[in-house]
Amino acid sequence: MCTDLTGIWCQLEVDDIYPFTKVEKEQMSKLRELLKYDKIDNYLLYKYGLYLCTVYAEIKGIPRRKINTMYSKLPILTRRDINVTGEEISMILNKPPGKYIKDILDDIEVNILNSSISNDKEEITKYRINLLKQYDIEYTNYKVWSGLLGTAHRNNFDTVEEYLEDKYKNYVNQEKKDELLKSFGKPTGSKSWGNNLIHCHQNGYNTGDDYNDMKNYLIDLIDGRNKKQIEKEKCIKILKENGYGENDLIPFKTAIIKLNERKIIIKGNSITEKIENYIKYIKENERIVKENIKDHKLFCNKFQLTYLNEQQFSTIIGNAIRKLNIEDSELLYNINLAIKNDRIINYFQLILNEKLKDINYRQEAERLFKENNINLTFGGALMTAKRDYNINTGDNLEDIKQLISILLKLRKENQDLIDKKANFMIDHGRRPESWHNSLSNARTLGFNTGDPFKDLENMFEYLEEARRINNSSYYKELTNNWIYNKPEELEYLKENLIDKENILSSNNNIVGIYCWYIDGIPYYIGQSTEIQNRILDHLYNIQNFSDFWCNIKDNLNEKHVLEIKTLEIMENIDHEKLDYIEIK
């Protein structure tokens, strides 16, 4: 269950049905990602933000206070909060800026949030940058550090630092490292001794003598690759001797696997022997293949099918046999027999008839769509008819005709209503496009009979009357009466309002732009020459017109967080400038 609209729509998954904004769709998508997790940790709260996490909490039955408490204790809220910059990392490593900086910051960010390290510049540089630099290990991403930590733990060291300090006894000078790596052509693809050493240890070469461990690891690595290369060269030689090319090696390997799946075993103790035997198999079955091709062409022509190769044709035959529950499995491996089977021939004839019928239906449907200016596809129309209007006669074309009839009726009704609204607004001296804003204002003022035309009529009469008196005075009178009669409601809202700038308690008149935040998200931006008094007006509306303030009044600091901030402060009153800044 959920009271938040984003949380509700997210669970209904109707993004493609209703006209959500780009921002709303993005929020729902992120919330669905979040709901896949069983619990909220610091990293998820940091990544998805307070608002989405509080919605998650409500859906999962977790108190929002718990989420708010966790958020308030996060060590960092943005990457800008990390106490080391990309420029500083570049200077420490004595390297020009590059992608490596982002990777390092990603690692640091995760570890700070997981409390593996504190957000302290000295600790970050000591344990995550300088330490690796000292041992000539390229810090590129989190995997490097996690690999080191795993190796340290396997060797009974609590930290990477202790492990590297112990290994320093066997530290090989840079010249000797370069010479060894150069002699083997850097087979791992890395230029770093440290990275190669990690791979070396992970593959079981870890006697304590790093130089000899690395040497033995590289020898075995090269030897294994050489054996594969020799085998490959033998295969290519056999292919060329039989009129094939180097590029045929992979297709031949694939063909051998496929034949094995069909219980036609190509024997051999090595891939070289299997290639040789496969070439023999091709030559032995050349006559059968040619006959199959001839029969394929005749069969395809008969049923208006594109010419297929043996493998493709076998797949189609297999589908037919399974569909018809034919028990003769030999037909799967003897296509000549399969395409002479009466049941299979009848099956293909039936498929062909359905295909021709479907083509005719699609052509007619497309004509009807074009004629009535309806932007639908054949498949989309059928799905819409069945899902949205419960139309399922069993005849696809009839379903589409009924759908078109309904859509045209709805289009006319909608257009009549649009015209009625436009004429109504024009008759009252308003722009037609202001209908929705005007109706929203009517609801706010309490005009809500259920008839929007009547509500707007009443509001326009009220505004005309209010215009004859001081309208602003009228609203201020409502606020003052509420403060006088129900001071406890005002105190409750003030107690649960986050006002870090102490706007309400300021004795000085504040002129400028202010913003209301609900659950950390900007909700309302406005201007005022007396922001303190304007805030009181808003608190009156939050209490008395709660529907338009997300119904937060009874759940402040339990499920929702309400905050007020100033965005721009002006020393003097300048209405033109205020209008400009507010819009900006």
Secondary structure, DSSP 8 states (H G I E B T S, - for coil): --SSHHHHHHHHT-TTTS---HHHHHHHHHHHHHHTSSS--HHHHHHHHHHHHHHHHHHHT--HHHHHHHHHT-S-SSGGGSSS-HHHHHHHHT----HHHHHHHHHHHHHHHTTSS-S-HHHHHIIIIIHHHHTT----SHHHHHHHHHHHHHTT-SSHHHHHHHHGGG---HHHHHHHHHHTT-TTS---HHHHHHHHHHTT--SS-HHHHHHHHHHHHHHHHHHHHHHHHHHHHHHHHTT--GGGHHHHHHHHHHHHHTT-----SSHHHHHHHHHHHHHHTHHHHHHHHHHHHHHHHHTT-----HHHHHHHHHHHHHHHT---THHHH-HHHHTT-HHHHHHHHHHHHHHHHHHHHHHHHHHHHHHTT----HHHHHHHHHHHH----S-HHHHHHHHHHHHHHHHHHHHHHHHHHHHHHHHTT--GGGHHHHHHHHHHTT--SS-HHHHHHHHHHHHHHHHHS-HHHHHHHHHHHHHHH-HHHHHHHHHTEE-TT--TT-SS--EEEEEEEETTEEEEEEEESSHHHHHHHHHHHHHH-GGGGTT-TTSBTTTB-EEEEEEEEESS--HHHHHHHHH-
